[in-house]
């Protein structure tokens, strides 16, 4: 996991292809979904569609 907690309550997450490998991006996305109070009903990426809230 990332060593610094992410504080992004009103931020948009932007995808940068090839910035992280698949394992790093999985860990990053997991931390985002576990630590941020999402304000939308769905998070959609090319790999996941999760129900939040």
Secondary structure, DSSP 8 states (H G I E B T S, - for coil): --SS----TT------TTSS-HHHHHHHHHHHHHHS---SSEEE-SS-EEE--
